[in-house]
Amino acid sequence: MKQLRGLGTALVTPFTATGEVDYPALGKLLDHQLAGAVDYIVVLGTTGEAATMTREEKEQVSRYIVNHIGGRIPLVLGLGGNCTAHVLEDLQQWHDTLVEHYAAILSVCPYYNKPSQEGLYQHFTTIAQASPVPVILYNVPGRTGVNLLPETVMRIREACPSKVVGIKEASGNLPQIEHLIGMSKETDLLVISGDDGLAAEVMRLGGAGLISVAANAWPEAFGKIVREADAVMQQRFDKMVELLFKEGNPSGIKTTLAQMGLIGNYLRLPLVPNSKAVETAIAKEIASLE
């Protein structure tokens, strides 16, 4: 899965002031990603506010992105949930679109119901066996309340070696990530950083890339961080990355993109725009990066 190495952008979904998907802004954002030479784009993930979108909206957004990108770079579709049966239904409904247009799905650990490691193993092996395209696991304990351990990742990989191709690791636990990278060296499993602030360190440890929120705004800079394990560039963005997540994601990146003139600063409840204090701090930090 060489096409899924490097920098992937966790794409935001722009909305209008009245709450509809803003397709002109979405096109502008996609062009910004292409100009910044990202390696692939993750569509309808957490950063894309997929949880607040209807099925019809998701299908329309997917269709727009597929047509706009036109096969120039790979696409990954966010497709997961905390009910295994519902994920299987989604896989059926997305089957033809996945086969025709997507390199993989990104499937998050079940949230809220906090399954055991055995439950996680059975959930992901069931999904992998049913998926018509490869699967990237997504471990983000801060959102899901459960941590997918390296030993469980390798069990899933061994059970479905042709389907489970990678993991987006957003635990923020560097020793755990290093342990997973070490365990996976005899395989082709892609260990991808899910934390913008740890990208250079994960690459230095042998990681396969980064799925980035900040790359919505700065694709070239975060491409350099990933491809060169550039710790100096990483440090330059440390304060900005902290601000992006200070009041939740994607509030911070939408504030940033709005200040850069790429999209409007609109989210769907229960998410709201940043406070004035954070908005001001982001504007100041953007100016310092120019």
N, C-alpha and C positions, 0 to 999 in steps of 0.2 A: 504493500500500500504506500509506495513512494509518493504518490500524489497527495497524501494526507500528512506528509512531513512539512515542517516549517511553520508558517504563520497562518492561522485560521482566524477570521473575524466572527465573533458572536454578534450578529447583526441586530441592530435595533429596528423596531417598526415605527416609522414616523406616523403621527396622527395629526389631524387638523384640529382647530379650536372647537369644532362641533363633534369631535370624536371619531370621525371616519379615518380610514387608512389614507395617508397622504402619498399618492402614487408619484407625483412629480418629485417630491422630496426623496422618496425611496429610490427613484432613478438617479437622482443627483448623488445620493449616498453610495449607490452601487458603482457609479463612475469614479467616485473618490477612492473606492477600494481597488478597482482595476488600475487606476493611475498609480496607486501606492504599491502595486505588485504583490498583493497578498496571495498566498498559495491556494486558499480555499475559503469558502464562506459557510458559516453555520446558520441555517434558516430556521426561524420559529423556535428558538430556544428560550431560556429564561429571560435573557436580555431583550429578546424580541417580544416580550409580554404575551406569549402564546396562551398563557393561562387565562387571559381575559378576552380572547378572541373566539368568535364562533367558528364552527367547522367550515362554513362557506367562506368566511374571511381568510382563514388559513389557506384554503384551496386557491383563492384568488391571489393572495400574496405569493404563494409558491409559484403559480403560473406566471405572474408578472416577473418574478426574479429569474425563473428559468428562461423566459423569452429575452429578458434584458441581457443576461450574461451570455446566452447563446453558446454555451459549451466552452467558453474561453478559460474558465477555471472550474475545478470540481465544486460541487455543492454537497453539504451534509444536512440532513433534516432532523430537527429535534423531535423525537417521538418516544415518549416514555410515560410513566404514571405509577400510581400506587395500587392499581388493580391489574393484575397480570392479564385477566380475561379481557379487560377493556383495551389494553395495549395490543393484544392479539387481534381484536376487532379493528383497531386503527391500522394495523399492518395490512389487513385484508383490504380495507377501504383505500389505502394509499398504494396498494401493490403495484399497479401499472405505472403510476408516477414515479415511484421509487426505482423500478427497473429501468425506466427510460431516462431518468434525469438526475438521480442521486448516487453518489459514490458510497454512501454509508448513512446509517442513522446514529444519532447521539442519544443514548437512553439513560436517563437519570435513575439513581437509586430510589426505590419507593419511599415516599415521604409520609410523615405523620404516623403511619402504623408501625414503624420501627421494627422491621423483620430481623430475625436472627441471621447469622452468617449462612446457615443452611437455607433459610428462606430466600436470602439474596441469591445464593447459588441456583436454587430451583427457578426463581423468577427469571434470571438472566439466561440460563440455559434454555428455558422454554421460549423466551423471546428470540434468542439466536437461532434456534431450530426452525422457527416460523418465519423469520425475516428473509425476504428475497434478496437483500443486500447485506454487506458486512455491518457489524455493530461495533460502535465505540461506547464503552461503559462510561458513566459519568458519576464520579464520587465527589460529593459536595456536602459533607456532614453539617456545615453551618446552616444549610437550608433544609436538609432532609431529616436530621436527627439521628442518622445512622452512618457508620464508617465502614466502607467496603475494604476489608483487610487484604494485604498482598497475597496471603495464602489462599483466600477465597477467589481473588482475581485469577490466580494461576490455575485453580481448580476449574473455573469457568472456561478459561482458555484451553485447558487440556481436553475438556469435554466437547468443545466446539472450535477446534483449531482453525478451520477454514472460514469461520463466521466472525469470531470475536477477534478484531484486529488491533484494538487499542483501548486506552482508558484516558479520559480527561480527569486528571488528578487535582482536585481543588480542596484537599484537606488542609493545606497550609503546613503540613507536617513533613519537614524536609527529611528527617531520618526515615520515616515511613516511605517516602517517595524514593529515596536512595536505595532502600531495601528492595522495593518493587523493581526498580531498574536493574539491580543486581540479579534478582530472581528471573527476570525476563530476558537476560542477555543471550541465553541459548535459543530463544525464540525470536520471531519478528514482531512481537507485541510492541505497539507504539505507546510509550508513556509520555503523555502530553500534559504540560502544565496548564492548569486552569486558573492560575493566579498571576496576574500581570506583574506583580511585584517580585515574583520568584523566578521569572522566566530565564534570566541569565544563569542563575544558580542551577536550575533544573537542566538546562542545556549543558552546563559544565559537567554535571553528573552523568550525562549520557542520554538525556531526554530527547524526544523526537520533535518537539516543537511547543507551540503555545496556541491555545484558543483564547483570544483576547477580546476584552471589552474596550480597552483604550485604543485598539487599532481602528475602531470606527472613526476616530478623529486623527490618529497619527499612524497610519499603516506603514509608512516608510521607516519611521524611527523604531517601531516595534519589530519590523522585519529585520532591521540591523541588530537589534538586541538578540533575536532568536538565531539568526544565521551566523553571527559572530560571537555569540555568548558575551555580548558587550556589556560588561559590568559598569563601565563609566556612563554609557548611555542609560542603562537601567537606573543608576543612581540619580541621574538628571531628572528622571520622571518619578522618583520616589514620592515627593510631596503631592504631585498631581494624582498619582494612583490612590494615595490615601484619601484625597478629597473626592475622587470619583465614587468611592464606596462609603463615604462618611455618613450619608443619610440614605443608603440603599441603592441598589442597582435595578433599573437603569436610570434612576433620577440624575445621578451625577454626570453620566455620559450624555444624556439628553440636554442637560444644562450646557455642557461643553459644546455640543454640536450646534445648539441654537446660537450660542455666542459666536461660533465660527460661520454662521449663516447657511448651514447645510439643512437644518430641519427646524420646525417649530418646537417649542418646549412644552409638549402636551403628553400626558400620561393618562392611563385609565385607572380609576379607583379599583383597589384601595391604594394604589401608588399616587403620589403627588409630587409636584416639582420641589426642588431644593428650597430651603429657607434662604432669605436674603443674605444672611451672613455667609453661608456656604457658596451661594451664587457669586457674591463679591470676591470671595477667596479664590474661586475657580477662575474668574476673569483676571485677577491679578497674576495667578500662576500661568495662565495662557500667555499673557503679555511677557512674562519672564522667560518663556520657552522660545519666543520668536527671535 
